[in-house]
Amino acid sequence: MDITIGVQNQAREINLESDATADEVAQRVTAAVNDGVVLELVDTKGRRVLVPSAAIGYVEIGTEEPRKVGFGAV
């Protein structure tokens, strides 16, 4: 699943792909924002992304279905 995090006062977004479900990501984001702690996510390559909750502008959580490859409709 693709996750995009907008950081306040930064022109670039943080983009990562994660194996976590949409519900897990939403729960982590909500907990980080409500508790004022650092949001920690792990991408598909095992890299850890840490974002201070005070700097989070928005989080866009993509769909959980795999991307379609090819030109024909199946």
ZAKERO-802404 format. One record per residue (C-alpha): residue number from 0; x, y, z; residue in three letters. Coordinates in nm, 4 decimals. Each point is the difference from the previous one (the first is absolute). Example, Ala and Ser with C-alpha at 12.3 -4.5 7.8 and 13.67 -1.06 7.14 Angstrom:
<tipas>
TIPA guza     east    north       up gudren
TIPA    0   1.2300  -0.4500   0.7800    ala
TIPA    1   0.1370   0.3440  -0.0660    ser
</tipas>
This chain:
<tipas>
TIPA guza     east    north       up gudren
TIPA    0   0.0000   0.0000   0.0000    met
TIPA    1   0.1234   0.3491  -0.0833    asp
TIPA    2   0.0191   0.2578   0.2780    ile
TIPA    3   0.0626   0.3721  -0.0516    thr
TIPA    4   0.0802   0.2267   0.2942    ile
TIPA    5  -0.0131   0.3764  -0.0365    gly
TIPA    6   0.2360   0.1782   0.2368    val
TIPA    7  -0.0686   0.3575   0.1103    gln
TIPA    8   0.2345   0.2679  -0.1399    asn
TIPA    9   0.1553  -0.2465  -0.2477    gln
TIPA   10  -0.0510   0.0040  -0.3755    ala
TIPA   11   0.0522  -0.3748  -0.0444    arg
TIPA   12  -0.2177  -0.2841   0.1226    glu
TIPA   13   0.1185  -0.3252   0.1541    ile
TIPA   14  -0.1055  -0.2951  -0.2171    asn
TIPA   15   0.0371  -0.3604   0.1069    leu
TIPA   16  -0.1443  -0.3401  -0.0731    glu
TIPA   17  -0.0947  -0.2170   0.2965    ser
TIPA   18  -0.1294  -0.3504   0.0643    asp
TIPA   19  -0.2217   0.1294   0.2827    ala
TIPA   20  -0.3755   0.0174  -0.0489    thr
TIPA   21  -0.1870   0.3290  -0.0353    ala
TIPA   22  -0.1549  -0.0481   0.3438    asp
TIPA   23   0.3418  -0.0560   0.1631    glu
TIPA   24   0.1439   0.3142  -0.1593    val
TIPA   25  -0.3038   0.2085   0.0935    ala
TIPA   26   0.0208  -0.1268   0.3592    gln
TIPA   27   0.3721   0.0886   0.0248    arg
TIPA   28  -0.0561   0.3476  -0.1452    val
TIPA   29  -0.2934   0.0682   0.2316    thr
TIPA   30   0.1944  -0.1181   0.3050    ala
TIPA   31   0.3038   0.2130  -0.0928    ala
TIPA   32  -0.2058   0.3144  -0.0552    val
TIPA   33  -0.2171  -0.0446   0.3100    asn
TIPA   34   0.2873  -0.0917   0.2337    asp
TIPA   35   0.2539   0.2450  -0.1470    gly
TIPA   36   0.2597  -0.2694  -0.0660    val
TIPA   37   0.2092  -0.0821  -0.3071    val
TIPA   38  -0.1746  -0.1840  -0.2847    leu
TIPA   39   0.2042  -0.3082  -0.0908    glu
TIPA   40  -0.0701  -0.2014  -0.3150    leu
TIPA   41   0.2024  -0.2778  -0.1661    val
TIPA   42   0.0100  -0.0280  -0.3799    asp
TIPA   43   0.0164  -0.3178  -0.2096    thr
TIPA   44   0.3826   0.0080  -0.0014    lys
TIPA   45   0.0187   0.0128   0.3794    gly
TIPA   46   0.0917   0.3686   0.0249    arg
TIPA   47  -0.1483   0.1924   0.2923    arg
TIPA   48  -0.1604   0.3381  -0.0628    val
TIPA   49  -0.0369   0.2268   0.3031    leu
TIPA   50  -0.2066   0.3196  -0.0128    val
TIPA   51  -0.0690   0.2258   0.3002    pro
TIPA   52  -0.3765   0.0184   0.0455    ser
TIPA   53   0.0091   0.3805   0.0327    ala
TIPA   54   0.1449   0.0225  -0.3541    ala
TIPA   55  -0.2638  -0.2186  -0.1697    ile
TIPA   56  -0.2138   0.1995  -0.2407    gly
TIPA   57  -0.1951  -0.2907  -0.1469    tyr
TIPA   58   0.0257  -0.3737  -0.0660    val
TIPA   59  -0.1383  -0.1579  -0.3159    glu
TIPA   60  -0.0536  -0.3746   0.0216    ile
TIPA   61  -0.0298  -0.1837  -0.3326    gly
TIPA   62  -0.2085  -0.3034  -0.0809    thr
TIPA   63   0.1030  -0.3496   0.1007    glu
TIPA   64  -0.0607  -0.1619  -0.3379    glu
TIPA   65   0.3060  -0.0795  -0.2147    pro
TIPA   66   0.0845   0.2121  -0.3015    arg
TIPA   67  -0.1155  -0.1245  -0.3375    lys
TIPA   68   0.2690  -0.0664  -0.2592    val
TIPA   69  -0.0539  -0.0016  -0.3742    gly
TIPA   70  -0.2270   0.1645  -0.2518    phe
TIPA   71  -0.2987  -0.2340  -0.0162    gly
TIPA   72  -0.2911  -0.0052   0.2377    ala
TIPA   73  -0.0189  -0.3287   0.1842    val
</tipas>
